Amino acid sequence: MRGIVLGLLLGVGLFCIWWSAWVPGDTATPRGSRPGLGDRLRDDLVQAGYEGMGPRSLLAACTIAFCLVFVTVLAGTGVAPIAVCFAAMAGYAPLALVRMRARRRRAVMRDLWPDAVDNIASAVRAGLALPEALTQLGSRGPEELRPAFVAFGQDYRATGRFHECLDRLKERLSDPVGDRLVESLRIAREVGGSDLGRLLRTLSTFLREDARTRAELETRQGWTVNAARLAVGAPWLVLALMATRGESVQAYATATGTAVLAFGAVISVAAYRIMLHIGRLPEDERVLR
């Protein structure tokens, strides 16, 4: 009997050691500190203007596009490797469209945020409280930012809870600059002080300088990126033209042809990603989400 009890205690002790070694490792990193793929896709959708679409809907659109193009190309050419290549491009197209629109909208917002910050600073100097200073951006702020601040004003009038309304505003904006502004206003609301106007003016100056510098770099970088895209897309455009004649692509139905297509696809994707990685400008991350 004593041996059974000792064995159970030993087993429980070993289980506790295993539990302490593995379970904290799964929960030590907060979810907000390292956003996952779903969080990044959700941010891209909001920044692109597709607030009503979720990550699952986007992935479903990619899957549908892949299947439709695969069936269409396979029916037209009868060559499965070619169908897979063009279906993969079509499957990536919705995601690429969302990211392209998100980049363009971020560039537009980058130019609008300094004016919004100046507007808030002017309202604070005029004696308005922070909720009213944010609410008036719904009618006097930049056009692209007005819907989010109109919704903030409606939330604040309905609940009167400033911090919760700020959290909803961050979700609607999904913008790194918006996160910094919201957290600055939250701290100012909590601790008070007379440095809010100076903080807002400093933030506005920094945002204008950053936008000016980034615009110059993107202009110089644009021709390189466009040339790289043309170099990557040209071979596949030639393949698409060849696919209009069935006898010209039958060689790709063999194992050797499949290997050539796979090697070309890997080289194209790798070269394009390396070019983007080398020439990519640093993007603001939502560290204050």
Backbone bond lengths (Angstrom), bond angles and torsions (degrees), N, CA, C in turn:
res aa  C-N    CA-C-N  psi(-1)  N-CA   C-N-CA  omega(-1)  CA-C   N-CA-C  phi
1 M - - - 1.471 - - 1.539 110.80 -
2 R 1.330 114.13 -43.21 1.452 117.73 179.20 1.523 111.09 -62.94
3 G 1.366 116.72 -36.68 1.463 119.53 178.15 1.515 112.54 -64.03
4 I 1.347 117.15 -37.17 1.471 120.20 178.53 1.528 110.66 -65.22
5 V 1.351 115.02 -43.46 1.471 118.62 179.87 1.526 111.13 -63.24
6 L 1.328 115.91 -42.87 1.461 119.14 178.51 1.532 111.13 -63.96
7 G 1.333 116.24 -38.93 1.466 118.93 177.73 1.514 112.17 -64.01
8 L 1.362 116.06 -41.40 1.465 118.71 177.66 1.523 111.76 -64.09
9 L 1.355 116.31 -42.12 1.464 118.90 178.31 1.521 111.22 -63.50
10 L 1.342 116.92 -39.31 1.461 119.87 177.58 1.528 111.31 -63.83
11 G 1.340 115.54 -42.53 1.462 118.98 178.93 1.521 112.13 -63.71
12 V 1.357 116.27 -42.62 1.467 119.61 178.63 1.527 110.63 -64.20
13 G 1.344 116.37 -40.40 1.458 119.04 178.50 1.508 112.97 -62.96
14 L 1.351 116.40 -43.39 1.465 119.87 178.19 1.524 111.32 -64.59
15 F 1.343 117.02 -37.92 1.464 119.90 177.95 1.524 111.09 -64.95
16 C 1.337 117.27 -40.08 1.473 120.09 178.61 1.524 111.33 -65.09
17 I 1.342 116.54 -38.01 1.460 119.31 176.72 1.522 110.65 -63.42
18 W 1.343 116.11 -44.65 1.473 119.54 178.67 1.526 110.63 -62.94
19 W 1.344 116.68 -41.65 1.465 121.35 -178.87 1.528 111.27 -62.89
20 S 1.337 116.72 -43.09 1.462 119.93 -179.91 1.514 112.15 -69.49
21 A 1.340 117.78 -24.48 1.466 120.90 -178.46 1.512 112.08 -81.18
22 W 1.338 118.73 -29.21 1.464 120.74 -171.51 1.515 114.55 -109.84
23 V 1.310 117.98 -41.04 1.468 119.16 -172.73 1.514 112.72 -65.10
24 P 1.351 121.59 -45.55 1.469 119.04 178.51 1.503 113.18 -62.09
25 G 1.329 117.74 -28.87 1.459 120.03 179.12 1.505 113.15 -64.06
26 D 1.363 116.63 -25.76 1.449 120.41 179.98 1.515 112.48 -82.97
27 T 1.344 116.24 -22.39 1.465 119.06 -174.50 1.517 113.17 -118.19
28 A 1.327 117.03 7.31 1.466 118.53 -175.80 1.512 111.84 -73.11
29 T 1.330 117.36 -32.69 1.453 120.96 -178.14 1.513 109.81 -89.90
30 P 1.313 120.49 117.83 1.452 121.73 178.94 1.519 110.83 -62.56
31 R 1.309 114.65 149.86 1.452 119.50 -178.19 1.506 112.15 -65.27
32 G 1.331 116.26 -35.49 1.449 118.64 -176.69 1.513 114.07 -74.04
33 S 1.367 117.08 -20.86 1.454 118.36 -175.07 1.522 111.91 -77.99
34 R 1.340 116.94 -29.79 1.464 120.30 179.52 1.521 108.24 -130.49
35 P 1.315 118.07 87.79 1.463 120.28 -176.56 1.519 111.41 -62.70
36 G 1.317 115.02 142.42 1.452 120.65 179.22 1.509 111.77 -87.08
37 L 1.336 114.61 -172.53 1.465 120.07 -178.55 1.520 110.87 -63.26
38 G 1.348 116.76 -40.48 1.459 119.37 179.52 1.516 112.66 -62.40
39 D 1.339 116.99 -39.81 1.466 120.11 178.49 1.524 111.69 -65.50
40 R 1.336 116.43 -41.43 1.467 119.17 179.38 1.519 111.43 -66.82
41 L 1.338 116.73 -39.93 1.468 119.21 177.73 1.519 110.79 -65.46
42 R 1.333 116.71 -39.06 1.466 119.48 179.24 1.531 110.50 -64.80
43 D 1.313 117.73 -40.68 1.465 120.68 176.75 1.525 111.02 -62.97
44 D 1.333 116.87 -42.74 1.463 119.97 179.35 1.521 110.95 -63.04
45 L 1.328 117.28 -40.21 1.463 120.33 179.91 1.527 111.36 -65.01
46 V 1.327 116.52 -42.23 1.468 119.10 178.86 1.520 110.59 -66.47
47 Q 1.329 117.16 -43.87 1.453 120.64 -179.70 1.527 111.63 -67.18
48 A 1.335 117.78 -27.85 1.460 120.78 178.43 1.520 112.71 -81.42
49 G 1.339 116.85 -9.53 1.457 119.92 -179.99 1.502 114.81 96.00
50 Y 1.345 117.81 11.30 1.466 122.17 179.06 1.529 109.20 -105.98
51 E 1.330 117.06 62.18 1.460 120.08 -176.05 1.518 112.05 -64.47
52 G 1.332 117.67 -30.63 1.456 120.44 -177.44 1.510 114.48 -79.71
53 M 1.309 118.74 -4.71 1.464 122.40 -178.82 1.522 109.59 -104.92
54 G 1.317 116.37 136.57 1.449 121.52 177.99 1.516 111.96 -101.23
55 P 1.333 117.63 172.28 1.473 120.41 178.55 1.520 113.13 -58.76
56 R 1.331 117.48 -37.19 1.460 119.40 179.66 1.521 111.64 -65.04
57 S 1.317 116.66 -39.01 1.471 119.48 178.25 1.524 110.71 -64.96
58 L 1.336 116.72 -38.10 1.459 119.71 178.00 1.526 111.09 -65.53
59 L 1.322 116.84 -44.70 1.463 119.75 178.19 1.526 111.07 -64.89
60 A 1.331 117.02 -34.84 1.462 119.51 176.40 1.530 110.86 -65.53
61 A 1.331 117.05 -38.99 1.465 119.98 176.97 1.528 111.02 -63.92
62 C 1.335 117.21 -39.18 1.470 120.35 176.72 1.520 110.90 -62.85
63 T 1.329 116.92 -41.74 1.464 120.71 -179.81 1.526 111.20 -65.56
64 I 1.325 117.09 -43.03 1.468 120.87 179.84 1.524 110.31 -63.72
65 A 1.334 116.96 -43.60 1.462 119.61 178.85 1.521 110.95 -62.52
66 F 1.332 117.57 -40.89 1.465 121.27 177.88 1.521 110.57 -59.71
67 C 1.326 117.19 -48.82 1.466 120.57 -176.68 1.527 112.05 -65.42
68 L 1.336 117.26 -42.88 1.464 119.94 -178.04 1.529 111.24 -63.95
69 V 1.328 116.48 -46.31 1.463 119.20 -178.80 1.521 110.64 -68.36
70 F 1.319 117.53 -37.04 1.467 119.67 178.76 1.524 110.79 -61.51
71 V 1.319 116.39 -47.05 1.466 119.66 -179.61 1.524 110.68 -65.10
72 T 1.326 117.56 -41.21 1.463 121.02 -177.84 1.525 111.77 -65.92
73 V 1.330 116.63 -48.88 1.467 119.96 -178.70 1.526 110.98 -67.60
74 L 1.326 116.66 -38.33 1.464 119.31 178.62 1.526 111.07 -64.54
75 A 1.332 116.47 -38.61 1.463 118.90 178.03 1.522 111.30 -69.26
76 G 1.346 117.74 -31.42 1.454 119.90 -178.06 1.511 114.44 -82.11
77 T 1.338 117.20 -34.21 1.468 120.24 -175.65 1.511 113.58 -109.58
78 G 1.328 117.07 -29.40 1.450 120.43 -176.58 1.519 113.65 75.43
79 V 1.343 118.41 10.83 1.463 123.36 -178.43 1.531 107.65 -114.19
80 A 1.324 116.19 109.67 1.462 120.81 -175.19 1.529 113.02 -65.06
81 P 1.351 120.86 -41.55 1.473 118.82 179.68 1.523 113.59 -59.27
82 I 1.331 116.89 -40.62 1.467 119.77 177.77 1.523 110.30 -65.95
83 A 1.323 116.50 -39.91 1.461 119.96 178.35 1.521 111.17 -62.08
84 V 1.328 117.26 -39.37 1.464 120.49 179.03 1.524 110.52 -65.35
85 C 1.337 117.30 -41.12 1.475 120.13 -179.25 1.521 111.48 -61.60
86 F 1.336 116.80 -50.08 1.468 118.65 -178.22 1.520 111.61 -72.69
87 A 1.329 117.70 -28.46 1.462 119.65 175.86 1.523 110.68 -68.32
88 A 1.328 117.15 -36.62 1.461 120.13 177.15 1.531 110.86 -64.31
89 M 1.337 116.54 -40.12 1.469 119.29 176.43 1.523 111.09 -63.38
90 A 1.337 116.01 -42.73 1.465 119.30 179.78 1.518 111.43 -67.57
91 G 1.338 117.27 -35.63 1.453 119.78 178.28 1.520 112.90 -66.70
92 Y 1.316 116.28 -30.23 1.466 119.74 178.71 1.532 111.89 -83.17
93 A 1.329 116.87 -16.41 1.463 120.58 -173.92 1.535 113.19 -59.57
94 P 1.362 121.30 -46.30 1.480 118.54 178.64 1.522 113.04 -60.22
95 L 1.319 116.95 -40.99 1.461 119.88 178.44 1.524 111.00 -65.21
96 A 1.341 116.90 -41.74 1.462 120.50 178.20 1.529 111.02 -63.80
97 L 1.344 116.71 -38.29 1.464 120.13 178.67 1.526 111.02 -63.54
98 V 1.336 116.82 -44.13 1.457 120.46 -179.63 1.524 110.43 -63.30
99 R 1.327 116.84 -44.28 1.461 119.78 -178.87 1.525 111.55 -67.79
100 M 1.328 117.36 -35.50 1.458 120.13 178.05 1.536 110.29 -65.49
101 R 1.339 116.05 -45.77 1.465 119.14 178.52 1.525 111.38 -64.76
102 A 1.341 116.21 -35.90 1.464 118.99 178.46 1.523 110.82 -65.73
103 R 1.344 117.28 -41.04 1.470 119.67 178.07 1.515 111.43 -63.61
104 R 1.326 116.77 -42.91 1.460 119.60 179.83 1.526 111.39 -64.84
105 R 1.322 116.19 -40.44 1.463 118.82 -178.92 1.520 110.51 -70.84
106 R 1.348 117.42 -35.12 1.462 118.80 175.53 1.518 110.90 -62.84
107 A 1.349 115.79 -38.36 1.465 118.64 178.03 1.525 110.81 -64.08
108 V 1.333 116.95 -39.52 1.465 119.95 177.85 1.527 110.71 -66.68
109 M 1.330 115.83 -44.63 1.466 119.82 -179.32 1.517 111.26 -64.75
110 R 1.331 116.88 -31.97 1.460 120.34 179.55 1.527 111.12 -60.79
111 D 1.313 116.40 -32.98 1.465 119.91 178.39 1.524 112.53 -82.40
112 L 1.351 117.02 -19.29 1.462 120.14 -176.48 1.521 113.35 -91.26
113 W 1.318 117.67 -27.19 1.458 119.79 -174.81 1.531 113.27 -60.99
114 P 1.347 120.64 -40.19 1.474 117.86 178.47 1.526 113.30 -57.68
115 D 1.349 116.69 -39.91 1.464 119.15 178.07 1.525 111.07 -65.57
116 A 1.330 116.62 -38.62 1.465 119.78 178.99 1.528 110.84 -64.80
117 V 1.335 116.02 -42.78 1.469 119.30 179.46 1.523 110.28 -64.90
118 D 1.336 117.76 -41.11 1.475 120.27 176.71 1.530 110.98 -61.44
119 N 1.326 116.11 -37.89 1.463 119.94 179.54 1.524 110.70 -64.37
120 I 1.341 116.66 -41.72 1.466 119.99 178.23 1.524 110.10 -65.82
121 A 1.337 117.41 -42.69 1.458 120.51 179.17 1.523 111.36 -61.07
122 S 1.326 117.06 -40.74 1.472 120.23 178.48 1.519 111.13 -64.62
123 A 1.343 115.81 -40.74 1.469 118.91 179.28 1.515 111.32 -65.69
124 V 1.327 117.91 -37.94 1.468 120.76 178.63 1.525 110.21 -67.20
125 R 1.343 116.75 -41.04 1.471 119.22 178.05 1.521 111.47 -64.89
126 A 1.342 116.32 -29.46 1.464 119.84 179.06 1.517 112.97 -77.43
127 G 1.325 117.25 -5.08 1.459 120.33 176.18 1.508 115.25 101.48
128 L 1.328 119.24 5.11 1.457 121.08 179.11 1.526 109.97 -75.78
129 A 1.316 116.07 147.18 1.459 120.74 173.71 1.537 109.18 -72.61
130 L 1.324 115.71 162.18 1.467 119.66 -176.83 1.527 112.80 -58.77
131 P 1.335 120.48 -44.01 1.478 118.41 177.81 1.522 112.88 -59.27
132 E 1.327 116.66 -41.85 1.465 119.16 178.93 1.531 111.44 -69.15
133 A 1.333 116.58 -35.07 1.465 119.45 178.24 1.524 111.51 -64.32
134 L 1.313 116.70 -36.98 1.465 119.84 177.00 1.525 111.22 -75.41
135 T 1.322 117.16 -38.92 1.461 120.29 -178.17 1.521 111.53 -63.55
136 Q 1.338 117.05 -37.83 1.469 118.85 -177.14 1.527 112.52 -68.29
137 L 1.345 118.00 -15.42 1.458 119.38 173.70 1.525 111.84 -65.96
138 G 1.335 116.88 -20.91 1.461 119.56 177.19 1.510 113.46 -66.73
139 S 1.330 117.37 -19.66 1.467 120.62 178.98 1.523 112.93 -117.68
140 R 1.334 117.57 -23.94 1.463 120.38 -175.89 1.527 113.53 -115.96
141 G 1.319 117.30 -10.06 1.452 120.10 -177.13 1.520 112.47 -80.23
142 P 1.317 116.83 -178.59 1.474 121.22 176.32 1.525 111.60 -57.77
143 E 1.307 116.30 147.23 1.459 121.56 -173.29 1.519 112.48 -59.08
144 E 1.324 117.68 -41.52 1.461 120.98 -177.17 1.526 112.24 -66.73
145 L 1.316 117.73 -26.89 1.464 121.13 -176.48 1.521 113.06 -93.54
146 R 1.290 118.59 -10.34 1.455 120.32 -172.88 1.525 114.02 -62.44
147 P 1.334 120.51 -44.62 1.480 118.30 -177.52 1.526 113.43 -56.94
148 A 1.335 117.38 -40.61 1.464 119.59 -178.83 1.521 111.11 -65.05
149 F 1.328 117.59 -39.60 1.465 119.81 -177.75 1.524 111.52 -80.39
150 V 1.328 117.95 -25.53 1.471 119.51 171.05 1.522 109.70 -64.34
151 A 1.344 116.38 -43.76 1.463 120.22 177.38 1.531 111.29 -63.93
152 F 1.345 116.85 -36.63 1.471 119.81 176.19 1.524 110.33 -61.03
153 G 1.325 116.64 -45.77 1.460 119.39 179.69 1.521 112.19 -61.44
154 Q 1.338 116.85 -39.92 1.455 119.46 178.07 1.526 111.46 -65.25
155 D 1.337 116.38 -41.65 1.468 119.85 178.17 1.521 111.20 -62.90
156 Y 1.322 116.70 -42.47 1.470 119.23 -176.99 1.529 111.07 -68.98
157 R 1.320 117.02 -38.30 1.460 118.58 177.54 1.524 111.46 -67.40
158 A 1.333 117.09 -30.03 1.467 120.28 -177.76 1.523 112.16 -81.14
159 T 1.342 117.20 -34.75 1.464 120.10 -173.77 1.518 113.81 -113.57
160 G 1.344 118.05 -34.92 1.454 120.93 -175.25 1.509 114.15 73.34
161 R 1.323 117.61 10.99 1.468 122.43 -179.17 1.526 108.69 -102.24
162 F 1.320 114.29 102.55 1.460 120.15 -171.70 1.520 111.66 -65.46
163 H 1.320 118.28 -45.18 1.460 121.03 -175.30 1.531 111.68 -66.62
164 E 1.321 116.95 -41.54 1.465 119.19 178.20 1.525 111.10 -65.80
165 C 1.315 116.82 -37.60 1.475 119.96 177.54 1.527 110.59 -66.27
166 L 1.337 117.28 -35.73 1.461 119.97 176.00 1.528 110.97 -64.05
167 D 1.333 116.88 -39.66 1.465 119.70 178.49 1.533 110.69 -62.56
168 R 1.314 117.47 -41.62 1.465 119.91 178.19 1.528 110.77 -67.50
169 L 1.325 116.67 -35.56 1.466 119.67 177.53 1.521 110.63 -63.29
170 K 1.324 118.07 -40.87 1.465 121.47 177.25 1.528 110.82 -60.97
171 E 1.325 117.06 -40.49 1.461 119.87 179.54 1.523 111.16 -66.41
172 R 1.325 117.09 -37.84 1.467 119.17 -179.61 1.529 111.57 -70.81
173 L 1.323 116.71 -35.62 1.463 119.81 -178.71 1.521 111.30 -79.81
174 S 1.340 117.11 -45.25 1.480 122.45 -177.62 1.524 110.54 49.49
175 D 1.318 115.77 47.64 1.452 121.63 -174.92 1.530 109.05 -130.82
176 P 1.338 118.62 135.60 1.470 119.79 -179.79 1.527 113.43 -60.13
177 V 1.333 116.97 -40.07 1.467 119.50 178.55 1.525 110.12 -65.84
178 G 1.327 115.97 -41.07 1.459 119.51 176.44 1.512 112.40 -61.21
179 D 1.331 117.15 -37.97 1.465 120.16 177.04 1.530 111.35 -62.19
180 R 1.347 116.53 -44.81 1.466 119.12 -179.65 1.525 111.05 -64.56
181 L 1.335 116.17 -41.35 1.459 119.42 179.79 1.525 110.91 -64.13
182 V 1.328 116.63 -45.07 1.464 120.55 -178.42 1.527 110.74 -62.72
183 E 1.319 117.43 -44.29 1.468 119.28 -179.18 1.525 111.48 -67.94
184 S 1.337 117.38 -34.25 1.464 119.84 176.33 1.528 110.56 -63.98
185 L 1.333 116.19 -42.82 1.460 119.53 178.99 1.524 111.36 -68.83
186 R 1.321 116.88 -33.43 1.463 119.63 178.26 1.537 110.85 -64.17
187 I 1.341 115.11 -44.61 1.470 119.03 178.80 1.525 110.27 -64.61
188 A 1.342 116.52 -42.52 1.463 119.53 179.20 1.524 111.35 -61.87
189 R 1.316 116.52 -35.66 1.464 120.26 178.81 1.529 111.01 -68.49
190 E 1.332 116.46 -35.47 1.465 120.40 -175.94 1.524 112.22 -78.06
191 V 1.337 116.75 -46.10 1.467 119.73 -172.72 1.514 112.95 -102.02
192 G 1.330 117.99 -14.97 1.456 119.77 -179.90 1.519 111.21 70.71
193 G 1.331 116.62 -162.06 1.454 120.90 179.47 1.514 111.48 115.92
194 S 1.317 115.24 168.35 1.467 121.23 -177.13 1.521 112.87 -106.11
195 D 1.339 117.78 9.47 1.459 120.82 -176.70 1.518 113.05 -94.28
196 L 1.326 118.52 3.82 1.459 119.75 -177.29 1.520 110.90 -64.25
197 G 1.332 117.92 -43.29 1.459 119.93 179.42 1.514 111.94 -61.00
198 R 1.338 117.27 -43.04 1.460 120.49 177.98 1.528 111.00 -64.20
199 L 1.334 116.29 -40.44 1.472 119.60 178.62 1.518 111.12 -61.91
200 L 1.327 116.68 -43.61 1.461 119.66 -178.79 1.522 111.26 -66.92
201 R 1.324 117.98 -39.16 1.464 119.77 178.22 1.523 111.12 -66.44
202 T 1.333 117.38 -38.62 1.466 120.47 177.48 1.523 110.56 -64.95
203 L 1.333 116.68 -42.41 1.465 120.79 178.45 1.522 110.91 -63.30
204 S 1.319 117.31 -40.98 1.463 120.44 179.29 1.521 111.31 -63.66
205 T 1.319 117.65 -43.06 1.465 121.08 178.62 1.522 111.27 -63.24
206 F 1.306 116.41 -43.78 1.462 120.56 179.47 1.525 111.04 -62.80
207 L 1.326 117.83 -42.29 1.463 121.08 -178.95 1.529 111.37 -65.65
208 R 1.318 117.81 -38.00 1.458 120.43 178.42 1.530 111.17 -66.49
209 E 1.311 117.13 -42.92 1.462 119.72 179.08 1.527 111.04 -65.83
210 D 1.319 116.60 -40.84 1.459 120.23 179.05 1.519 111.16 -64.04
211 A 1.330 117.59 -43.11 1.455 120.89 179.73 1.529 111.54 -64.97
212 R 1.327 117.15 -39.03 1.464 120.62 179.35 1.528 111.17 -66.13
213 T 1.311 116.49 -45.26 1.468 119.83 -179.78 1.518 111.42 -65.37
214 R 1.337 117.11 -43.02 1.462 120.32 -179.05 1.527 111.15 -65.98
215 A 1.321 117.68 -37.00 1.461 120.26 178.86 1.523 111.10 -63.49
216 E 1.327 117.49 -41.25 1.469 120.22 177.56 1.528 111.60 -63.88
217 L 1.323 116.91 -43.80 1.463 120.06 -179.53 1.527 111.39 -66.21
218 E 1.325 117.20 -40.60 1.464 119.98 -179.82 1.521 111.14 -66.84
219 T 1.331 117.54 -34.23 1.466 120.07 177.01 1.522 111.35 -64.92
220 R 1.319 116.84 -43.30 1.466 119.83 178.49 1.519 112.10 -69.65
221 Q 1.311 117.24 -30.42 1.452 121.70 -177.01 1.521 112.82 -82.66
222 G 1.345 116.92 -19.47 1.454 120.62 -171.61 1.516 114.00 -59.46
223 W 1.336 117.56 -42.61 1.472 118.68 -176.59 1.518 110.73 -67.73
224 T 1.335 118.51 -32.53 1.463 120.78 178.35 1.516 110.70 -67.80
225 V 1.325 117.23 -43.94 1.463 120.93 -179.85 1.520 110.56 -64.92
226 N 1.332 117.84 -42.86 1.464 120.38 179.49 1.524 112.04 -64.77
227 A 1.331 116.50 -38.08 1.467 119.53 176.94 1.522 110.91 -65.09
228 A 1.330 117.32 -39.68 1.462 120.29 178.21 1.522 111.13 -65.45
229 R 1.310 117.56 -40.47 1.464 120.15 178.09 1.529 111.16 -64.39
230 L 1.327 116.96 -39.29 1.457 119.99 177.73 1.521 111.04 -65.14
231 A 1.343 116.69 -40.23 1.461 120.08 179.89 1.519 111.71 -66.07
232 V 1.327 117.42 -35.86 1.464 120.51 179.19 1.523 111.22 -74.53
233 G 1.330 117.33 -39.22 1.457 119.93 -175.19 1.510 114.94 -80.87
234 A 1.346 118.19 -21.60 1.468 120.24 -176.25 1.528 113.65 -59.98
235 P 1.347 120.96 -48.06 1.471 118.89 179.92 1.523 113.36 -60.83
236 W 1.329 116.74 -36.11 1.465 118.94 -178.91 1.522 110.98 -76.01
237 L 1.317 117.92 -27.69 1.460 119.91 172.91 1.525 110.45 -66.68
238 V 1.326 116.40 -41.21 1.466 120.26 175.67 1.520 110.46 -61.32
239 L 1.340 117.03 -41.90 1.462 120.34 178.74 1.529 110.96 -63.74
240 A 1.324 116.79 -37.97 1.469 119.71 177.89 1.522 110.97 -64.79
241 L 1.334 117.99 -38.46 1.464 120.55 177.06 1.522 110.71 -67.31
242 M 1.328 116.73 -38.87 1.463 119.83 177.86 1.524 111.89 -65.98
243 A 1.343 116.37 -30.78 1.457 120.00 -178.45 1.521 113.03 -67.73
244 T 1.325 117.08 -15.81 1.470 119.09 177.17 1.518 112.00 -71.80
245 R 1.334 116.77 -14.10 1.460 121.42 175.57 1.517 107.88 -117.73
246 G 1.311 116.38 111.40 1.449 121.76 -171.73 1.513 114.29 -59.02
247 E 1.338 117.76 -37.91 1.459 119.69 -177.02 1.519 112.25 -70.32
248 S 1.325 117.96 -18.34 1.467 120.57 -177.41 1.528 112.94 -79.91
249 V 1.319 118.25 -18.34 1.465 120.63 -174.65 1.516 112.74 -114.37
250 Q 1.315 117.30 5.77 1.461 118.69 -179.73 1.524 111.87 -65.98
251 A 1.334 117.49 -23.47 1.463 119.54 178.71 1.519 111.62 -64.79
252 Y 1.336 117.79 -25.37 1.458 120.59 -179.36 1.519 112.29 -79.37
253 A 1.334 118.07 -5.46 1.461 120.92 176.82 1.519 112.27 -79.37
254 T 1.327 117.00 -11.87 1.459 121.23 179.14 1.526 110.59 -84.85
255 A 1.331 114.80 171.18 1.473 119.62 179.06 1.523 110.96 -64.46
256 T 1.328 116.60 -39.04 1.465 119.69 178.84 1.521 111.24 -65.30
257 G 1.340 116.59 -43.13 1.458 119.63 178.31 1.516 112.19 -63.56
258 T 1.340 116.42 -39.01 1.464 119.61 176.60 1.522 111.26 -62.92
259 A 1.325 116.53 -41.41 1.467 120.04 178.27 1.526 111.38 -63.52
260 V 1.343 116.95 -38.94 1.464 120.32 178.37 1.527 111.02 -63.66
261 L 1.334 116.51 -43.63 1.467 119.99 178.39 1.526 111.47 -64.37
262 A 1.338 116.30 -43.27 1.464 119.44 -179.88 1.526 110.83 -63.84
263 F 1.343 116.56 -42.73 1.459 119.72 179.29 1.524 110.78 -64.60
264 G 1.328 117.12 -42.31 1.464 120.53 178.51 1.516 112.11 -63.64
265 A 1.345 116.59 -39.74 1.467 119.38 179.22 1.523 111.11 -65.70
266 V 1.327 116.75 -42.94 1.469 120.02 179.82 1.527 110.72 -63.77
267 I 1.334 116.49 -44.37 1.458 119.82 179.93 1.527 111.03 -63.75
268 S 1.332 116.95 -42.06 1.464 120.42 -178.82 1.525 111.20 -63.35
269 V 1.335 115.98 -47.84 1.465 119.58 -178.61 1.529 110.38 -65.62
270 A 1.342 116.98 -43.66 1.466 119.94 -178.16 1.528 111.27 -63.89
271 A 1.329 116.82 -44.92 1.459 119.60 -179.50 1.527 111.66 -63.92
272 Y 1.333 115.99 -41.31 1.463 119.39 -179.37 1.526 111.04 -66.83
273 R 1.337 117.18 -42.35 1.451 120.13 179.61 1.525 111.58 -66.33
274 I 1.328 117.02 -37.83 1.464 120.21 178.21 1.523 110.42 -64.87
275 M 1.338 116.32 -41.59 1.459 119.67 178.18 1.529 110.91 -62.03
276 L 1.339 116.91 -43.52 1.454 119.67 179.04 1.531 111.48 -65.27
277 H 1.318 115.68 -38.00 1.458 119.05 -179.31 1.534 111.12 -66.82
278 I 1.332 116.41 -39.64 1.465 119.80 -179.44 1.524 111.08 -69.58
279 G 1.327 116.31 -42.49 1.463 119.47 -174.79 1.508 115.09 -96.06
280 R 1.329 118.26 4.86 1.457 120.22 -175.79 1.520 111.12 -72.94
281 L 1.329 114.96 135.85 1.455 120.99 173.59 1.520 109.20 -84.13
282 P 1.313 117.96 145.87 1.466 119.54 -179.80 1.528 110.97 -63.35
283 E 1.327 115.60 132.33 1.450 121.83 179.41 1.529 109.37 -103.35
284 D 1.331 114.88 144.06 1.455 119.42 175.59 1.527 109.27 -67.81
285 E 1.316 116.55 135.57 1.455 122.38 176.84 1.523 109.84 -105.83
286 R 1.322 114.09 153.27 1.473 118.91 -179.62 1.531 109.35 -84.76
287 V 1.315 115.44 76.89 1.461 119.84 -179.59 1.535 111.46 -78.44
288 L 1.328 117.83 -13.89 1.459 121.99 -178.45 1.521 111.56 -110.65
289 R 1.346 116.04 27.40 1.464 118.44 179.90 1.524 110.42 -68.03
